[in-house]
Amino acid sequence: MKTVLITGTTSGIGKAFAEKFADEGYDLILVARNEQKLKQQQAALQENYHVAVKYIVQDLTQESAAGLIMADIDKWKVTIDVLVNNAGFNECGFFVDTRLDRELEMINMHIRFVTELTKRILVHMKEKGYGRILNVGSTGSFIPSPTDAVYSATKAYIMSFSNALCGELGKAGIKVTTLCPGATETEFAAKANIQNTLLFRIAVMKPEKVVGIAYRKMMKGRRLVIPGIYNKLLVVFSKVMPISLTNRITILMMK
């Protein structure tokens, strides 16, 4: 039986990934901050899919997070076959007005934590010659987005980091995929207060749809997954338009 470790599993894309992998027969290790939700999720997945489910309660903004997660994995003597770095959050607004403490926590979670956990797990994948890693980026990975300055910058890091790993791993039997969703109907969107923006309303996708596309393409070893025709067009246009025009359009669509 193969095992997947997924971060940020109690809602949205992470929850949909947990259900998808359970449906495919994987044992799961779930990582999130809310123990009550994790317990409920563990019970539901075990009952509905008859797979083994463990969970780790951890705040991924803390510098010790990756090490503590690995300590539990080592204690359980579990081998991770698939890693899904999904956890994330946003601090939306003009940079001069947003909360610096939250942005630094975002950098810790999206960059430091993802880098450290990926390295620690990749070492073991390399030893056995197999693995799948999916890092959740964003359409913001391609576009320096006004009102999402720090968020889109961290997601650009995730895509660049993942692409570099693809080049390093070559034929090692390990594939790294970047998932770059756009607007998705999740708790993340509600917390970021973007559900009523034009950009969200015209492009929103269900998390189950996003995950269904991502799972198939990840297992085929695809480097990049951009779900939805609108999101694909957004990325294409962003590559040919000058940044000044992209910035103006983004600000208009975030209203």
C-alpha positions as a printed NumPy array, in Angstrom:
array([[  0.   ,   0.   ,   0.   ],
       [  1.367,   3.425,  -0.951],
       [  1.24 ,   6.417,   1.368],
       [  0.597,  10.077,   0.583],
       [  1.355,  13.026,   2.855],
       [ -0.879,  16.045,   2.251],
       [ -0.694,  19.424,   3.992],
       [ -3.662,  21.706,   4.554],
       [ -6.253,  18.939,   4.354],
       [ -9.252,  20.144,   6.344],
       [-10.835,  22.226,   3.578],
       [-10.725,  23.123,  -0.102],
       [ -8.171,  21.625,  -2.459],
       [ -6.364,  19.758,   0.326],
       [ -9.566,  18.073,   1.48 ],
       [-10.399,  17.111,  -2.106],
       [ -6.901,  15.649,  -2.541],
       [ -7.33 ,  13.563,   0.625],
       [-10.608,  12.131,  -0.669],
       [ -9.161,  11.47 ,  -4.126],
       [ -6.097,   9.621,  -2.836],
       [ -8.229,   7.632,  -0.382],
       [-10.529,   6.661,  -3.252],
       [ -7.438,   5.462,  -5.15 ],
       [ -6.487,   3.216,  -2.215],
       [ -3.649,   5.23 ,  -0.671],
       [ -2.96 ,   5.345,   3.041],
       [ -2.867,   8.953,   4.182],
       [ -0.975,  11.261,   6.506],
       [ -2.906,  14.501,   6.942],
       [ -1.3  ,  17.704,   8.204],
       [ -3.199,  20.767,   9.443],
       [ -3.576,  23.009,  12.49 ],
       [ -7.084,  22.115,  13.652],
       [ -7.038,  18.831,  15.577],
       [-10.81 ,  18.589,  15.905],
       [-11.269,  18.835,  12.133],
       [ -8.42 ,  16.376,  11.56 ],
       [-10.023,  13.806,  13.885],
       [-13.344,  14.155,  12.059],
       [-11.615,  13.889,   8.692],
       [ -9.635,  10.837,   9.785],
       [-12.798,   9.042,  10.928],
       [-14.727,   9.892,   7.76 ],
       [-11.948,   8.787,   5.407],
       [-11.381,   5.51 ,   7.254],
       [-15.088,   4.732,   7.289],
       [-15.792,   5.717,   3.68 ],
       [-12.659,   4.403,   1.97 ],
       [-11.258,   1.723,   4.332],
       [ -7.696,   3.058,   4.24 ],
       [ -5.261,   3.809,   7.073],
       [ -5.247,   7.482,   8.043],
       [ -2.856,   9.221,  10.431],
       [ -2.738,  12.926,  11.152],
       [ -0.234,  15.467,  12.434],
       [ -1.297,  18.697,  14.126],
       [  1.156,  21.369,  13.098],
       [  1.36 ,  25.115,  12.457],
       [  3.337,  25.288,   9.218],
       [  4.298,  28.925,   9.712],
       [  6.674,  27.833,  12.493],
       [ 10.326,  27.169,  11.645],
       [ 10.271,  23.824,  13.482],
       [  7.284,  22.444,  11.52 ],
       [  9.056,  20.294,   8.917],
       [ 11.376,  18.714,  11.476],
       [  8.496,  17.829,  13.792],
       [  6.542,  16.268,  10.921],
       [  9.541,  14.154,   9.925],
       [  9.976,  13.045,  13.544],
       [  6.455,  11.591,  13.49 ],
       [  7.028,   9.921,  10.114],
       [ 10.259,   8.348,  11.379],
       [  8.545,   7.226,  14.591],
       [  5.799,   5.53 ,  12.58 ],
       [  8.375,   4.018,  10.174],
       [  6.282,   5.17 ,   7.221],
       [  7.618,   5.576,   3.686],
       [  6.158,   8.523,   1.775],
       [  5.425,   7.733,  -1.876],
       [  3.587,  10.953,  -2.712],
       [  3.963,  14.424,  -1.184],
       [  1.339,  17.113,  -1.761],
       [  2.45 ,  20.546,  -0.528],
       [ -0.944,  22.222,  -0.545],
       [ -1.188,  24.333,   2.625],
       [ -1.281,  28.068,   2.083],
       [ -3.033,  31.339,   2.825],
       [ -3.166,  34.906,   1.568],
       [ -3.011,  38.416,   2.978],
       [ -4.891,  40.353,   0.326],
       [ -4.687,  44.123,  -0.164],
       [ -2.277,  46.851,  -1.149],
       [  1.153,  46.066,   0.284],
       [  1.402,  49.326,   2.226],
       [ -1.8  ,  48.397,   4.105],
       [ -1.367,  44.663,   4.736],
       [ -0.095,  43.037,   7.934],
       [  3.644,  42.39 ,   7.873],
       [  3.477,  39.63 ,  10.495],
       [  1.054,  37.638,   8.336],
       [  3.2  ,  38.143,   5.237],
       [  6.285,  36.87 ,   7.035],
       [  4.289,  33.843,   8.198],
       [  3.204,  33.318,   4.591],
       [  6.828,  33.366,   3.441],
       [  7.678,  30.834,   6.159],
       [  4.878,  28.498,   5.09 ],
       [  5.047,  28.833,   1.302],
       [  8.83 ,  28.976,   0.936],
       [ 10.775,  27.826,   3.991],
       [  8.472,  24.974,   4.993],
       [  7.88 ,  23.677,   1.451],
       [ 11.62 ,  23.757,   0.745],
       [ 12.584,  21.928,   3.935],
       [  9.876,  19.26 ,   3.865],
       [ 10.473,  18.566,   0.176],
       [ 14.212,  18.123,   0.743],
       [ 13.725,  15.817,   3.721],
       [ 11.234,  13.575,   1.905],
       [ 13.011,  13.718,  -1.453],
       [ 16.13 ,  12.158,   0.084],
       [ 14.111,   9.021,   0.917],
       [ 12.361,   8.988,  -2.463],
       [ 15.744,   9.127,  -4.186],
       [ 16.943,   6.097,  -2.205],
       [ 14.054,   3.934,  -3.402],
       [ 13.92 ,   5.401,  -6.918],
       [ 10.261,   6.422,  -6.916],
       [  8.125,   9.341,  -5.846],
       [  5.604,  11.954,  -6.818],
       [  5.696,  15.511,  -5.48 ],
       [  2.948,  18.02 ,  -6.177],
       [  3.481,  21.619,  -5.105],
       [  0.471,  23.906,  -5.251],
       [  1.301,  27.18 ,  -6.934],
       [ -1.216,  29.536,  -8.507],
       [ -1.924,  31.44 , -11.682],
       [ -0.219,  34.108,  -9.574],
       [  3.001,  32.11 , -10.125],
       [  3.07 ,  33.676, -13.604],
       [  1.703,  37.138, -12.827],
       [  3.096,  39.695, -10.331],
       [ -0.331,  40.539,  -8.938],
       [ -1.179,  43.901,  -7.373],
       [ -3.101,  43.357,  -4.095],
       [ -1.4  ,  39.939,  -3.851],
       [  2.219,  41.104,  -3.947],
       [  3.741,  38.723,  -1.39 ],
       [  1.413,  35.818,  -2.172],
       [  2.134,  35.817,  -5.908],
       [  5.87 ,  36.187,  -5.216],
       [  5.85 ,  33.1  ,  -2.974],
       [  3.936,  31.156,  -5.611],
       [  6.459,  32.21 ,  -8.264],
       [  9.128,  30.708,  -6.003],
       [  7.197,  27.449,  -5.776],
       [  6.98 ,  27.13 ,  -9.555],
       [ 10.641,  28.014, -10.109],
       [ 11.721,  25.622,  -7.337],
       [  9.605,  22.785,  -8.743],
       [ 10.824,  23.325, -12.308],
       [ 14.437,  23.214, -11.138],
       [ 13.814,  19.933,  -9.312],
       [ 12.376,  18.466, -12.522],
       [ 15.666,  19.238, -14.245],
       [ 17.781,  17.827, -11.425],
       [ 15.861,  14.583, -11.035],
       [ 15.773,  13.682, -14.715],
       [ 15.185,   9.924, -14.974],
       [ 15.44 ,   9.2  , -11.246],
       [ 11.862,   7.875, -11.137],
       [ 10.659,  10.923,  -9.213],
       [  8.329,  13.427, -10.856],
       [  7.612,  16.932,  -9.584],
       [  4.425,  18.708, -10.62 ],
       [  3.328,  22.293, -10.043],
       [ -0.432,  22.771,  -9.839],
       [ -1.423,  26.349, -10.701],
       [ -5.141,  26.806, -10.045],
       [ -6.943,  30.091, -10.415],
       [-10.052,  31.071,  -8.49 ],
       [-11.312,  28.046,  -6.559],
       [-14.369,  27.713,  -4.324],
       [-12.596,  27.207,  -0.999],
       [-12.305,  28.458,   2.575],
       [ -9.029,  30.053,   1.408],
       [-10.973,  32.368,  -0.928],
       [-13.418,  33.308,   1.812],
       [-10.627,  34.151,   4.276],
       [ -8.826,  36.23 ,   1.631],
       [-12.122,  38.072,   0.988],
       [-11.947,  37.647,  -2.797],
       [-15.192,  35.761,  -3.449],
       [-17.008,  38.844,  -4.747],
       [-14.266,  40.08 ,  -7.076],
       [-14.8  ,  39.967, -10.842],
       [-11.747,  37.736, -11.259],
       [-13.21 ,  35.171,  -8.861],
       [-16.765,  35.23 , -10.218],
       [-15.886,  34.607, -13.868],
       [-13.264,  31.897, -13.336],
       [-14.194,  29.979, -10.185],
       [-13.779,  26.181, -10.198],
       [-14.834,  23.494,  -7.726],
       [-11.899,  22.008,  -5.765],
       [-12.947,  18.475,  -6.766],
       [-12.635,  19.419, -10.447],
       [ -9.204,  20.966,  -9.891],
       [ -7.998,  17.891,  -8.017],
       [ -9.377,  15.433, -10.569],
       [ -7.365,  17.128, -13.317],
       [ -4.267,  17.496, -11.134],
       [ -4.243,  13.868,  -9.976],
       [ -4.379,  12.431, -13.495],
       [ -1.636,  14.669, -14.811],
       [  0.601,  14.288, -11.757],
       [  0.49 ,  10.505, -12.07 ],
       [  1.484,  10.857, -15.727],
       [  4.511,  12.881, -14.619],
       [  3.394,  16.221, -16.02 ],
       [  5.564,  19.146, -14.939],
       [  2.819,  21.79 , -14.936],
       [ -0.951,  21.639, -14.474],
       [ -3.154,  24.677, -15.136],
       [ -6.778,  23.563, -14.692],
       [ -9.542,  25.304, -16.627],
       [ -9.569,  27.039, -19.995],
       [ -9.912,  30.517, -18.459],
       [ -6.814,  29.986, -16.33 ],
       [ -4.834,  28.717, -19.326],
       [ -5.829,  31.795, -21.345],
       [ -4.948,  34.073, -18.431],
       [ -1.44 ,  32.623, -18.299],
       [ -0.968,  32.857, -22.083],
       [ -2.079,  36.493, -22.204],
       [  0.085,  37.396, -19.211],
       [  3.151,  36.231, -21.144],
       [  2.532,  38.534, -24.112],
       [  1.124,  41.61 , -22.363],
       [  3.397,  44.234, -20.81 ],
       [  3.449,  44.109, -17.021],
       [  2.054,  47.644, -16.787],
       [ -1.096,  46.532, -18.631],
       [ -1.348,  43.282, -16.667],
       [ -1.162,  45.263, -13.43 ],
       [ -3.968,  47.62 , -14.476],
       [ -6.221,  44.766, -15.549],
       [ -5.553,  42.822, -12.331],
       [ -6.459,  45.801, -10.148],
       [ -9.711,  46.287, -12.081],
       [-10.647,  42.613, -11.787],
       [ -9.94 ,  42.497,  -8.059],
       [-12.639,  45.097,  -7.416]])
